[in-house]
């Protein structure tokens, strides 16, 4: 993958993380509010953050030479 699309992808991930952080602060401010719509929003926010973290892990793995997407970027432990 060339550097330009990778840089654009990193920037989009960064912008998405910023927006989810703002949403997280708003949800924290409303932490004492209990309603079905807010609970649904909290759950959706948590799921979106988890998915973003997975994308971030994939992005970091792509930055390391010789690592295929979906593989672990960390070497296997050989200590016994």
Biopython code that builds the backbone (N, CA, C, O; Angstrom):
import numpy as np
from Bio.PDB.StructureBuilder import StructureBuilder

atoms = [
    (1, "UNK", "N", (0.863, -1.172, 0.000)),
    (1, "UNK", "CA", (0.000, 0.000, 0.000)),
    (1, "UNK", "C", (0.902, 1.226, 0.000)),
    (1, "UNK", "O", (1.871, 1.280, 0.758)),
    (2, "UNK", "N", (0.605, 2.187, -0.820)),
    (2, "UNK", "CA", (1.441, 3.380, -0.893)),
    (2, "UNK", "C", (1.210, 4.257, 0.336)),
    (2, "UNK", "O", (0.234, 4.085, 1.066)),
    (3, "UNK", "N", (2.122, 5.193, 0.546)),
    (3, "UNK", "CA", (2.081, 6.040, 1.741)),
    (3, "UNK", "C", (0.893, 7.001, 1.749)),
    (3, "UNK", "O", (0.357, 7.292, 2.818)),
    (4, "UNK", "N", (0.466, 7.501, 0.586)),
    (4, "UNK", "CA", (-0.639, 8.472, 0.543)),
    (4, "UNK", "C", (-1.947, 7.889, 1.082)),
    (4, "UNK", "O", (-2.552, 8.505, 1.958)),
    (5, "UNK", "N", (-2.413, 6.727, 0.600)),
    (5, "UNK", "CA", (-3.645, 6.166, 1.170)),
    (5, "UNK", "C", (-3.486, 5.804, 2.648)),
    (5, "UNK", "O", (-4.434, 5.930, 3.424)),
    (6, "UNK", "N", (-2.293, 5.356, 3.037)),
    (6, "UNK", "CA", (-2.054, 5.019, 4.436)),
    (6, "UNK", "C", (-2.152, 6.257, 5.316)),
    (6, "UNK", "O", (-2.744, 6.225, 6.395)),
    (7, "UNK", "N", (-1.561, 7.348, 4.839)),
    (7, "UNK", "CA", (-1.636, 8.599, 5.595)),
    (7, "UNK", "C", (-3.063, 9.107, 5.701)),
    (7, "UNK", "O", (-3.473, 9.617, 6.743)),
    (8, "UNK", "N", (-3.813, 8.968, 4.626)),
    (8, "UNK", "CA", (-5.215, 9.388, 4.638)),
    (8, "UNK", "C", (-6.015, 8.513, 5.604)),
    (8, "UNK", "O", (-6.867, 9.010, 6.340)),
    (9, "UNK", "N", (-5.739, 7.223, 5.597)),
    (9, "UNK", "CA", (-6.437, 6.310, 6.507)),
    (9, "UNK", "C", (-6.122, 6.658, 7.963)),
    (9, "UNK", "O", (-7.015, 6.673, 8.811)),
    (10, "UNK", "N", (-4.842, 6.937, 8.245)),
    (10, "UNK", "CA", (-4.459, 7.325, 9.607)),
    (10, "UNK", "C", (-5.177, 8.596, 10.036)),
    (10, "UNK", "O", (-5.644, 8.702, 11.170)),
    (11, "UNK", "N", (-5.262, 9.562, 9.122)),
    (11, "UNK", "CA", (-5.940, 10.819, 9.434)),
    (11, "UNK", "C", (-7.427, 10.583, 9.703)),
    (11, "UNK", "O", (-7.987, 11.172, 10.627)),
    (12, "UNK", "N", (-8.063, 9.737, 8.914)),
    (12, "UNK", "CA", (-9.480, 9.428, 9.140)),
    (12, "UNK", "C", (-9.679, 8.721, 10.478)),
    (12, "UNK", "O", (-10.632, 9.021, 11.197)),
    (13, "UNK", "N", (-8.799, 7.795, 10.816)),
    (13, "UNK", "CA", (-8.887, 7.115, 12.108)),
    (13, "UNK", "C", (-8.713, 8.121, 13.246)),
    (13, "UNK", "O", (-9.407, 8.045, 14.260)),
    (14, "UNK", "N", (-7.792, 9.052, 13.074)),
    (14, "UNK", "CA", (-7.554, 10.085, 14.081)),
    (14, "UNK", "C", (-8.798, 10.958, 14.266)),
    (14, "UNK", "O", (-9.196, 11.241, 15.396)),
    (15, "UNK", "N", (-9.406, 11.378, 13.168)),
    (15, "UNK", "CA", (-10.611, 12.202, 13.248)),
    (15, "UNK", "C", (-11.759, 11.436, 13.902)),
    (15, "UNK", "O", (-12.506, 11.995, 14.705)),
    (16, "UNK", "N", (-11.895, 10.169, 13.559)),
    (16, "UNK", "CA", (-12.952, 9.353, 14.155)),
    (16, "UNK", "C", (-12.730, 9.196, 15.655)),
    (16, "UNK", "O", (-13.677, 9.285, 16.436)),
    (17, "UNK", "N", (-11.480, 8.961, 16.061)),
    (17, "UNK", "CA", (-11.176, 8.838, 17.487)),
    (17, "UNK", "C", (-11.510, 10.141, 18.217)),
    (17, "UNK", "O", (-12.067, 10.109, 19.314)),
    (18, "UNK", "N", (-11.175, 11.284, 17.616)),
    (18, "UNK", "CA", (-11.503, 12.573, 18.241)),
    (18, "UNK", "C", (-13.007, 12.728, 18.439)),
    (18, "UNK", "O", (-13.454, 13.172, 19.496)),
    (19, "UNK", "N", (-13.777, 12.366, 17.436)),
    (19, "UNK", "CA", (-15.235, 12.511, 17.540)),
    (19, "UNK", "C", (-15.820, 11.551, 18.579)),
    (19, "UNK", "O", (-16.745, 11.909, 19.309)),
    (20, "UNK", "N", (-15.285, 10.350, 18.640)),
    (20, "UNK", "CA", (-15.753, 9.406, 19.656)),
    (20, "UNK", "C", (-15.365, 9.879, 21.056)),
    (20, "UNK", "O", (-16.108, 9.656, 22.012)),
    (21, "UNK", "N", (-14.213, 10.527, 21.182)),
    (21, "UNK", "CA", (-13.823, 11.081, 22.480)),
    (21, "UNK", "C", (-14.794, 12.168, 22.923)),
    (21, "UNK", "O", (-15.186, 12.212, 24.089)),
    (22, "UNK", "N", (-15.183, 13.043, 22.003)),
    (22, "UNK", "CA", (-16.153, 14.094, 22.331)),
    (22, "UNK", "C", (-17.468, 13.455, 22.772)),
    (22, "UNK", "O", (-18.078, 13.883, 23.752)),
    (23, "UNK", "N", (-17.896, 12.430, 22.041)),
    (23, "UNK", "CA", (-19.129, 11.739, 22.404)),
    (23, "UNK", "C", (-18.992, 11.094, 23.791)),
    (23, "UNK", "O", (-19.930, 11.115, 24.587)),
    (24, "UNK", "N", (-17.829, 10.531, 24.064)),
    (24, "UNK", "CA", (-17.589, 9.917, 25.368)),
    (24, "UNK", "C", (-17.677, 10.930, 26.500)),
    (24, "UNK", "O", (-18.240, 10.636, 27.554)),
    (25, "UNK", "N", (-17.118, 12.131, 26.286)),
    (25, "UNK", "CA", (-17.219, 13.177, 27.304)),
    (25, "UNK", "C", (-18.672, 13.577, 27.529)),
    (25, "UNK", "O", (-19.092, 13.784, 28.668)),
    (26, "UNK", "N", (-19.435, 13.687, 26.456)),
    (26, "UNK", "CA", (-20.852, 14.044, 26.581)),
    (26, "UNK", "C", (-21.614, 12.952, 27.336)),
    (26, "UNK", "O", (-22.446, 13.247, 28.193)),
    (27, "UNK", "N", (-21.325, 11.699, 27.014)),
    (27, "UNK", "CA", (-21.988, 10.601, 27.717)),
    (27, "UNK", "C", (-21.594, 10.581, 29.191)),
    (27, "UNK", "O", (-22.415, 10.269, 30.054)),
    (28, "UNK", "N", (-20.342, 10.912, 29.477)),
    (28, "UNK", "CA", (-19.904, 10.967, 30.871)),
    (28, "UNK", "C", (-20.661, 12.063, 31.619)),
    (28, "UNK", "O", (-21.065, 11.873, 32.766)),
    (29, "UNK", "N", (-20.848, 13.202, 30.971)),
    (29, "UNK", "CA", (-21.592, 14.296, 31.598)),
    (29, "UNK", "C", (-23.033, 13.886, 31.895)),
    (29, "UNK", "O", (-23.653, 14.400, 32.826)),
    (30, "UNK", "N", (-23.553, 12.963, 31.104)),
    (30, "UNK", "CA", (-24.928, 12.486, 31.290)),
    (30, "UNK", "C", (-24.982, 11.148, 32.031)),
    (30, "UNK", "O", (-25.984, 10.436, 31.965)),
    (31, "UNK", "N", (-23.904, 10.813, 32.734)),
    (31, "UNK", "CA", (-23.793, 9.480, 33.349)),
    (31, "UNK", "C", (-24.899, 9.183, 34.357)),
    (31, "UNK", "O", (-25.224, 8.016, 34.575)),
    (32, "UNK", "N", (-25.486, 10.205, 34.976)),
    (32, "UNK", "CA", (-26.547, 9.985, 35.959)),
    (32, "UNK", "C", (-27.923, 9.864, 35.320)),
    (32, "UNK", "O", (-28.893, 9.494, 35.981)),
    (33, "UNK", "N", (-28.002, 10.177, 34.038)),
    (33, "UNK", "CA", (-29.269, 10.070, 33.315)),
    (33, "UNK", "C", (-29.504, 8.607, 32.932)),
    (33, "UNK", "O", (-28.598, 7.928, 32.450)),
    (34, "UNK", "N", (-30.699, 8.147, 33.148)),
    (34, "UNK", "CA", (-31.029, 6.779, 32.755)),
    (34, "UNK", "C", (-32.250, 6.805, 31.846)),
    (34, "UNK", "O", (-33.340, 7.223, 32.237)),
    (35, "UNK", "N", (-32.029, 6.354, 30.647)),
    (35, "UNK", "CA", (-33.126, 6.199, 29.698)),
    (35, "UNK", "C", (-32.688, 5.158, 28.678)),
    (35, "UNK", "O", (-31.496, 4.929, 28.474)),
    (36, "UNK", "N", (-33.644, 4.551, 28.060)),
    (36, "UNK", "CA", (-33.346, 3.537, 27.047)),
    (36, "UNK", "C", (-32.529, 4.120, 25.888)),
    (36, "UNK", "O", (-31.564, 3.491, 25.456)),
    (37, "UNK", "N", (-32.889, 5.310, 25.368)),
    (37, "UNK", "CA", (-32.079, 5.865, 24.271)),
    (37, "UNK", "C", (-30.627, 6.141, 24.681)),
    (37, "UNK", "O", (-29.708, 5.905, 23.897)),
    (38, "UNK", "N", (-30.416, 6.639, 25.907)),
    (38, "UNK", "CA", (-29.042, 6.895, 26.348)),
    (38, "UNK", "C", (-28.268, 5.595, 26.545)),
    (38, "UNK", "O", (-27.082, 5.529, 26.223)),
    (39, "UNK", "N", (-28.915, 4.577, 27.062)),
    (39, "UNK", "CA", (-28.237, 3.283, 27.212)),
    (39, "UNK", "C", (-27.860, 2.714, 25.848)),
    (39, "UNK", "O", (-26.779, 2.149, 25.680)),
    (40, "UNK", "N", (-28.754, 2.865, 24.880)),
    (40, "UNK", "CA", (-28.457, 2.418, 23.518)),
    (40, "UNK", "C", (-27.274, 3.190, 22.951)),
    (40, "UNK", "O", (-26.397, 2.608, 22.312)),
    (41, "UNK", "N", (-27.247, 4.490, 23.183)),
    (41, "UNK", "CA", (-26.142, 5.326, 22.707)),
    (41, "UNK", "C", (-24.831, 4.938, 23.387)),
    (41, "UNK", "O", (-23.792, 4.881, 22.729)),
    (42, "UNK", "N", (-24.864, 4.673, 24.683)),
    (42, "UNK", "CA", (-23.651, 4.249, 25.402)),
    (42, "UNK", "C", (-23.116, 2.936, 24.840)),
    (42, "UNK", "O", (-21.911, 2.778, 24.646)),
    (43, "UNK", "N", (-24.013, 2.007, 24.584)),
    (43, "UNK", "CA", (-23.605, 0.716, 24.032)),
    (43, "UNK", "C", (-23.022, 0.880, 22.635)),
    (43, "UNK", "O", (-22.002, 0.272, 22.310)),
    (44, "UNK", "N", (-23.662, 1.691, 21.816)),
    (44, "UNK", "CA", (-23.159, 1.931, 20.461)),
    (44, "UNK", "C", (-21.797, 2.616, 20.506)),
    (44, "UNK", "O", (-20.912, 2.288, 19.715)),
    (45, "UNK", "N", (-21.622, 3.561, 21.421)),
    (45, "UNK", "CA", (-20.343, 4.261, 21.567)),
    (45, "UNK", "C", (-19.248, 3.274, 21.971)),
    (45, "UNK", "O", (-18.153, 3.290, 21.408)),
    (46, "UNK", "N", (-19.547, 2.424, 22.939)),
    (46, "UNK", "CA", (-18.564, 1.437, 23.392)),
    (46, "UNK", "C", (-18.174, 0.498, 22.250)),
    (46, "UNK", "O", (-16.994, 0.194, 22.076)),
    (47, "UNK", "N", (-19.138, 0.045, 21.484)),
    (47, "UNK", "CA", (-18.852, -0.834, 20.346)),
    (47, "UNK", "C", (-18.012, -0.123, 19.294)),
    (47, "UNK", "O", (-17.090, -0.713, 18.730)),
    (48, "UNK", "N", (-18.327, 1.138, 19.029)),
    (48, "UNK", "CA", (-17.565, 1.906, 18.038)),
    (48, "UNK", "C", (-16.122, 2.099, 18.489)),
    (48, "UNK", "O", (-15.204, 2.023, 17.673)),
    (49, "UNK", "N", (-15.914, 2.348, 19.779)),
    (49, "UNK", "CA", (-14.552, 2.505, 20.306)),
    (49, "UNK", "C", (-13.784, 1.192, 20.166)),
    (49, "UNK", "O", (-12.611, 1.199, 19.793)),
    (50, "UNK", "N", (-14.433, 0.072, 20.463)),
    (50, "UNK", "CA", (-13.775, -1.229, 20.325)),
    (50, "UNK", "C", (-13.391, -1.500, 18.871)),
    (50, "UNK", "O", (-12.291, -1.980, 18.600)),
    (51, "UNK", "N", (-14.285, -1.199, 17.945)),
    (51, "UNK", "CA", (-13.975, -1.378, 16.525)),
    (51, "UNK", "C", (-12.839, -0.460, 16.086)),
    (51, "UNK", "O", (-11.968, -0.870, 15.318)),
    (52, "UNK", "N", (-12.845, 0.771, 16.567)),
    (52, "UNK", "CA", (-11.770, 1.705, 16.232)),
    (52, "UNK", "C", (-10.436, 1.205, 16.776)),
    (52, "UNK", "O", (-9.407, 1.334, 16.113)),
    (53, "UNK", "N", (-10.448, 0.638, 17.972)),
    (53, "UNK", "CA", (-9.216, 0.078, 18.528)),
    (53, "UNK", "C", (-8.701, -1.072, 17.666)),
    (53, "UNK", "O", (-7.493, -1.197, 17.463)),
    (54, "UNK", "N", (-9.596, -1.907, 17.162)),
    (54, "UNK", "CA", (-9.185, -2.997, 16.270)),
    (54, "UNK", "C", (-8.574, -2.444, 14.987)),
    (54, "UNK", "O", (-7.559, -2.950, 14.510)),
    (55, "UNK", "N", (-9.193, -1.409, 14.434)),
    (55, "UNK", "CA", (-8.635, -0.780, 13.231)),
    (55, "UNK", "C", (-7.261, -0.183, 13.513)),
    (55, "UNK", "O", (-6.359, -0.265, 12.679)),
    (56, "UNK", "N", (-7.106, 0.411, 14.682)),
    (56, "UNK", "CA", (-5.812, 0.967, 15.065)),
    (56, "UNK", "C", (-4.744, -0.103, 15.170)),
    (56, "UNK", "O", (-3.607, 0.107, 14.746)),
    (57, "UNK", "N", (-5.100, -1.256, 15.733)),
    (57, "UNK", "CA", (-4.157, -2.374, 15.820)),
    (57, "UNK", "C", (-3.762, -2.851, 14.432)),
    (57, "UNK", "O", (-2.589, -3.129, 14.183)),
    (58, "UNK", "N", (-4.728, -2.951, 13.527)),
    (58, "UNK", "CA", (-4.421, -3.357, 12.153)),
    (58, "UNK", "C", (-3.513, -2.340, 11.477)),
    (58, "UNK", "O", (-2.591, -2.711, 10.749)),
    (59, "UNK", "N", (-3.772, -1.064, 11.716)),
    (59, "UNK", "CA", (-2.948, -0.008, 11.117)),
    (59, "UNK", "C", (-1.509, -0.102, 11.621)),
    (59, "UNK", "O", (-0.566, 0.028, 10.840)),
    (60, "UNK", "N", (-1.341, -0.326, 12.917)),
    (60, "UNK", "CA", (0.013, -0.462, 13.470)),
    (60, "UNK", "C", (0.707, -1.692, 12.909)),
    (60, "UNK", "O", (1.909, -1.663, 12.644)),
    (61, "UNK", "N", (-0.046, -2.775, 12.725)),
    (61, "UNK", "CA", (0.540, -3.991, 12.159)),
    (61, "UNK", "C", (0.986, -3.757, 10.721)),
    (61, "UNK", "O", (2.016, -4.281, 10.299)),
    (62, "UNK", "N", (0.225, -2.980, 9.972)),
    (62, "UNK", "CA", (0.592, -2.684, 8.584)),
    (62, "UNK", "C", (1.854, -1.833, 8.506)),
    (62, "UNK", "O", (2.580, -1.889, 7.513)),
    (63, "UNK", "N", (2.116, -1.055, 9.532)),
    (63, "UNK", "CA", (3.302, -0.197, 9.539)),
    (63, "UNK", "C", (4.574, -0.991, 9.791)),
    (63, "UNK", "O", (5.672, -0.513, 9.507)),
    (64, "UNK", "N", (4.431, -2.211, 10.328)),
    (64, "UNK", "CA", (5.599, -3.041, 10.597)),
    (64, "UNK", "C", (5.878, -3.907, 9.382)),
    (64, "UNK", "O", (4.986, -4.610, 8.907)),
    (65, "UNK", "N", (7.105, -3.869, 8.869)),
    (65, "UNK", "CA", (7.423, -4.662, 7.677)),
    (65, "UNK", "C", (7.323, -6.159, 7.954)),
    (65, "UNK", "O", (7.707, -6.635, 9.023)),
    (66, "UNK", "N", (6.805, -6.885, 6.977)),
    (66, "UNK", "CA", (6.739, -8.339, 7.061)),
    (66, "UNK", "C", (5.564, -8.892, 7.828)),
    (66, "UNK", "O", (5.485, -10.104, 8.028)),
    (67, "UNK", "N", (4.651, -8.053, 8.265)),
    (67, "UNK", "CA", (3.488, -8.522, 9.013)),
    (67, "UNK", "C", (2.266, -8.405, 8.123)),
    (67, "UNK", "O", (1.951, -7.325, 7.623)),
    (68, "UNK", "N", (1.583, -9.513, 7.930)),
    (68, "UNK", "CA", (0.368, -9.530, 7.116)),
    (68, "UNK", "C", (-0.815, -9.070, 7.960)),
    (68, "UNK", "O", (-0.834, -9.309, 9.167)),
    (69, "UNK", "N", (-1.804, -8.415, 7.349)),
    (69, "UNK", "CA", (-3.007, -8.036, 8.097)),
    (69, "UNK", "C", (-3.665, -9.259, 8.715)),
    (69, "UNK", "O", (-3.793, -10.296, 8.065)),
    (70, "UNK", "N", (-4.079, -9.139, 9.969)),
    (70, "UNK", "CA", (-4.706, -10.256, 10.664)),
    (70, "UNK", "C", (-3.727, -11.082, 11.473)),
    (70, "UNK", "O", (-4.141, -11.858, 12.334)),
    (71, "UNK", "N", (-2.429, -10.931, 11.212)),
    (71, "UNK", "CA", (-1.426, -11.630, 11.996)),
    (71, "UNK", "C", (-1.071, -10.787, 13.203)),
    (71, "UNK", "O", (-1.265, -9.571, 13.205)),
    (72, "UNK", "N", (-0.555, -11.434, 14.218)),
    (72, "UNK", "CA", (-0.097, -10.715, 15.388)),
    (72, "UNK", "C", (1.201, -10.002, 15.063)),
    (72, "UNK", "O", (2.086, -10.569, 14.422)),
    (73, "UNK", "N", (1.314, -8.760, 15.505)),
    (73, "UNK", "CA", (2.531, -7.991, 15.258)),
    (73, "UNK", "C", (3.608, -8.333, 16.271)),
    (73, "UNK", "O", (4.757, -7.921, 16.111)),
    (74, "UNK", "N", (3.254, -9.086, 17.321)),
    (74, "UNK", "CA", (4.216, -9.430, 18.353)),
    (74, "UNK", "C", (4.764, -10.821, 18.090)),
    (74, "UNK", "O", (4.021, -11.713, 17.678)),
    (75, "UNK", "N", (6.080, -11.019, 18.327)),
    (75, "UNK", "CA", (6.646, -12.350, 18.122)),
    (75, "UNK", "C", (6.123, -13.323, 19.172)),
    (75, "UNK", "O", (5.783, -12.936, 20.290)),
    (76, "UNK", "N", (6.068, -14.582, 18.788)),
    (76, "UNK", "CA", (5.613, -15.609, 19.718)),
    (76, "UNK", "C", (6.657, -15.794, 20.807)),
    (76, "UNK", "O", (7.856, -15.709, 20.542)),
    (77, "UNK", "N", (6.213, -16.043, 22.013)),
    (77, "UNK", "CA", (7.112, -16.243, 23.140)),
    (77, "UNK", "C", (7.672, -17.661, 23.077)),
    (77, "UNK", "O", (6.921, -18.625, 22.925)),
    (78, "UNK", "N", (9.000, -17.783, 23.195)),
    (78, "UNK", "CA", (9.627, -19.105, 23.132)),
    (78, "UNK", "C", (10.166, -19.533, 24.479)),
    (78, "UNK", "O", (10.788, -20.591, 24.577)),
    (79, "UNK", "N", (9.945, -18.733, 25.544)),
    (79, "UNK", "CA", (10.407, -19.107, 26.883)),
    (79, "UNK", "C", (9.591, -20.284, 27.394)),
    (79, "UNK", "O", (8.388, -20.385, 27.154)),
    (80, "UNK", "N", (10.284, -21.176, 28.110)),
    (80, "UNK", "CA", (9.562, -22.319, 28.684)),
    (80, "UNK", "C", (9.847, -22.436, 30.149)),
    (80, "UNK", "O", (9.329, -23.338, 30.808)),
]
sb = StructureBuilder()
sb.init_structure("model")
sb.init_model(0)
sb.init_chain("A")
sb.init_seg("    ")
for serial, (resi, resn, name, xyz) in enumerate(atoms, 1):
    if name == "N":
        sb.init_residue(resn, " ", resi, " ")
    sb.init_atom(name, np.array(xyz, "f"), 0.0, 1.0, " ", f" {name:<3s}", serial, name[0])
structure = sb.get_structure()
